[in-house]
């Protein structure tokens, strides 16, 4: 299959640089690798979103059931700063 694509000059230069480096034999190889990486990234992103939604649902359930309490951010910051200064000493 043959597909002709247009790339902005900056992207075309990057493709040419990859071919010139010797890592790829042609622009087609660069584009194929880029698509494989993109698909892999999309898969990881989808898995991450599923995990995030699961964590959010669990957090909401924990809150509804009373397993968590409101946080006092001023106290939390003070404790963090105290730990930081203690570890730095």
C-alpha positions, 0 to 999 in steps of 0.5 A: 500500500502506498500513502502520500502524506504531507508533513510540516517542514519541521517534522519532515526535517526530523524524519530526514534526520532519523533516516540520515542517522542510519537507524532507519532505512527510509522515511516509511520506517520512521513513520511506521515506528512512530505509529507503533509508539503512538499506539503503545502510548494510547494503550498505556494512556487508556490503562492509566485512565481506567486505573484513575477512574477506579481510584476515584470511584474507590475514593468516593466510596471511602468518603461516603462510608466515612472511612476518610476524614477532612484534611487540615491543609495548614496542619499537613503543610506544617508537618511536611515542613517539619519533616523536611527540616528534620531530614535536612539536619 
